[in-house]
């Protein structure tokens, strides 16, 4: 199948095909991001994509932009350095659930707290796919993985709630089933000035699905469809077991963005220095 | 210096380091508080905003070094400062900086002891860690200042090396050198060389990581229109992952060749009365300052003693030490650890030479009296 021109434009075709398994949702997630970048006419020369380690983080190599594939969990502090050194760059951070909620969990809450204008796409497949399906902090309680063959005793994070309490100013969740919604939310996240966090559930039939009786992509996408509940702040409802909200969950435009505050601080500091002379 | 354009001021070693960083063009600092490095952060927190730079206190040392790598990739000279426990946390991304060829400067003020150790004591226990702390073969340069003046001078030099070779550079003062107060000459602009990384205006076939004859590659800064890909994976000259055996080999060998191909540029030592020395005192940092006095005292007593102090400790000035070893039979290596430099010296001078360590690990310095006493014992 021919790749559409707008998708082509954002891909480094010389490094394709991707390493992702058949049925993996990361191709869909990447197309969502490309569609959002193209709709917003984001200049690739001015775009920096920073990622950590894992299946999803390989996306940085495929996207034709300034890209930095860092160490496991450390995408956010690297992105922080990039954004504060050059606030005019558009910085997108791509992490998996292991990256963002386990090894890099501390960086995630602190980046949320600072409200730097970074766009985080946390691509969540509920397990460590790259290393063949170990339990992650996002594997649901009592579900299975290669390192919890008798069921997961731990409980998954509510990542969106966590980054909200940490201070993120745009928060949304979607899935690879909800393509149109995902594009809309990705665009909102990119346009939001401040720390934005979009969690994207994507299917990993090869490992997560296999261990949990969902051996192919359609079955997993049906699972997303069945359990996703559109969030309406006017009408909050009690979620049944296994259900999760999708949609924009939170936006706060009252908090100043960090780089703006820093610019003001520099001006103040210079004036104070001159006054002291 | 009558023709000096700069000024001489009384400074703490850490302040001199911070001022050296500003002089060298450092405009990004990411750090985390830890004794005995904190004054560097405090000085830069006040100074950087007034010179168009960024100061960030990060959530830990892992994030600190990550942030300076990010800033460096955009073309901004960047630095962090820490001590042993923080330096341990930084090892992961020190390897990343080496592999991404991101020029960064890491100041590690050595306190005393492993783990939390003796935080307010001084030591020299991180000599080997600065070379081999992160996993696998990687290029790194380490400098050992011995005075407040050298905290300024060698900080500038650390940035120059980082920019020229695109390597992480470690400045390795002892806690006491960070806290010592001495007269420091601050040069005027242009009075001391400041090197900036090479920025090619074009690349053949987008081979951003192709090495020049000196082993250095010059990938573009982020956001300058080239759209490079940086990865911690082994990569080919285009910057993309490779698992092809020949390319993996070429990557690792090429990355590490930068040091060997710049041996002359990376050789920096001080020596005194080595030409006819029977005995050579080899030491670094604050301990070496005492050794200089000892050698002069021994000479007055008629002992043919010499003094040798690397200011760049990694790569070690092996060639010079080997030359001296042709006529010197005994090497005395005083250090504030259990023999890390002695190990390097023995390897360089060969098993037939006598190499004696004088070691102190209680958080204090080796005093002149104790040094003299132990040297007498060693020579008896």
HADDOCK unambig.tbl for C-alpha pairs under 7 A between the chains (distance, minus, plus):
assign (segid A and resid 45 and name CA) (segid B and resid 223 and name CA) 5.70 0.50 0.50
assign (segid A and resid 45 and name CA) (segid B and resid 224 and name CA) 6.91 0.50 0.50
assign (segid A and resid 45 and name CA) (segid B and resid 225 and name CA) 4.91 0.50 0.50
assign (segid A and resid 45 and name CA) (segid B and resid 227 and name CA) 6.15 0.50 0.50
assign (segid A and resid 46 and name CA) (segid B and resid 223 and name CA) 5.20 0.50 0.50
assign (segid A and resid 61 and name CA) (segid B and resid 229 and name CA) 6.57 0.50 0.50
assign (segid A and resid 64 and name CA) (segid B and resid 227 and name CA) 6.93 0.50 0.50
assign (segid A and resid 65 and name CA) (segid B and resid 227 and name CA) 4.97 0.50 0.50
assign (segid A and resid 66 and name CA) (segid B and resid 222 and name CA) 5.83 0.50 0.50
assign (segid A and resid 66 and name CA) (segid B and resid 223 and name CA) 6.56 0.50 0.50
assign (segid A and resid 66 and name CA) (segid B and resid 227 and name CA) 4.14 0.50 0.50
assign (segid A and resid 66 and name CA) (segid B and resid 228 and name CA) 5.30 0.50 0.50
assign (segid A and resid 66 and name CA) (segid B and resid 229 and name CA) 6.14 0.50 0.50
assign (segid A and resid 67 and name CA) (segid B and resid 228 and name CA) 6.40 0.50 0.50
assign (segid A and resid 67 and name CA) (segid B and resid 229 and name CA) 4.74 0.50 0.50
assign (segid A and resid 67 and name CA) (segid B and resid 230 and name CA) 6.16 0.50 0.50
assign (segid A and resid 68 and name CA) (segid B and resid 229 and name CA) 5.89 0.50 0.50
assign (segid A and resid 68 and name CA) (segid B and resid 230 and name CA) 4.66 0.50 0.50
assign (segid A and resid 68 and name CA) (segid B and resid 231 and name CA) 5.97 0.50 0.50
assign (segid A and resid 69 and name CA) (segid B and resid 230 and name CA) 5.94 0.50 0.50
assign (segid A and resid 69 and name CA) (segid B and resid 231 and name CA) 4.54 0.50 0.50
assign (segid A and resid 69 and name CA) (segid B and resid 232 and name CA) 6.54 0.50 0.50
assign (segid A and resid 70 and name CA) (segid B and resid 231 and name CA) 6.14 0.50 0.50
assign (segid A and resid 70 and name CA) (segid B and resid 232 and name CA) 5.98 0.50 0.50
assign (segid A and resid 71 and name CA) (segid B and resid 232 and name CA) 6.89 0.50 0.50
assign (segid A and resid 74 and name CA) (segid B and resid 66 and name CA) 6.74 0.50 0.50
assign (segid A and resid 77 and name CA) (segid B and resid 63 and name CA) 5.09 0.50 0.50
assign (segid A and resid 77 and name CA) (segid B and resid 66 and name CA) 5.43 0.50 0.50
assign (segid A and resid 77 and name CA) (segid B and resid 67 and name CA) 5.02 0.50 0.50
assign (segid A and resid 78 and name CA) (segid B and resid 66 and name CA) 4.70 0.50 0.50
assign (segid A and resid 78 and name CA) (segid B and resid 67 and name CA) 4.54 0.50 0.50
assign (segid A and resid 78 and name CA) (segid B and resid 69 and name CA) 6.38 0.50 0.50
assign (segid A and resid 78 and name CA) (segid B and resid 70 and name CA) 4.46 0.50 0.50
assign (segid A and resid 79 and name CA) (segid B and resid 70 and name CA) 6.07 0.50 0.50
assign (segid A and resid 80 and name CA) (segid B and resid 67 and name CA) 5.95 0.50 0.50
assign (segid A and resid 81 and name CA) (segid B and resid 67 and name CA) 4.04 0.50 0.50
assign (segid A and resid 81 and name CA) (segid B and resid 68 and name CA) 5.84 0.50 0.50
assign (segid A and resid 81 and name CA) (segid B and resid 70 and name CA) 4.56 0.50 0.50
assign (segid A and resid 81 and name CA) (segid B and resid 71 and name CA) 4.51 0.50 0.50
assign (segid A and resid 82 and name CA) (segid B and resid 70 and name CA) 4.58 0.50 0.50
assign (segid A and resid 82 and name CA) (segid B and resid 71 and name CA) 4.65 0.50 0.50
assign (segid A and resid 82 and name CA) (segid B and resid 74 and name CA) 6.33 0.50 0.50
assign (segid A and resid 85 and name CA) (segid B and resid 54 and name CA) 6.85 0.50 0.50
assign (segid A and resid 85 and name CA) (segid B and resid 71 and name CA) 5.27 0.50 0.50
assign (segid A and resid 85 and name CA) (segid B and resid 76 and name CA) 6.95 0.50 0.50
assign (segid A and resid 89 and name CA) (segid B and resid 223 and name CA) 6.94 0.50 0.50
assign (segid A and resid 110 and name CA) (segid B and resid 59 and name CA) 6.74 0.50 0.50
assign (segid A and resid 266 and name CA) (segid B and resid 49 and name CA) 4.61 0.50 0.50
assign (segid A and resid 266 and name CA) (segid B and resid 50 and name CA) 5.96 0.50 0.50
assign (segid A and resid 269 and name CA) (segid B and resid 49 and name CA) 6.41 0.50 0.50
assign (segid A and resid 269 and name CA) (segid B and resid 50 and name CA) 5.89 0.50 0.50
assign (segid A and resid 270 and name CA) (segid B and resid 50 and name CA) 4.96 0.50 0.50
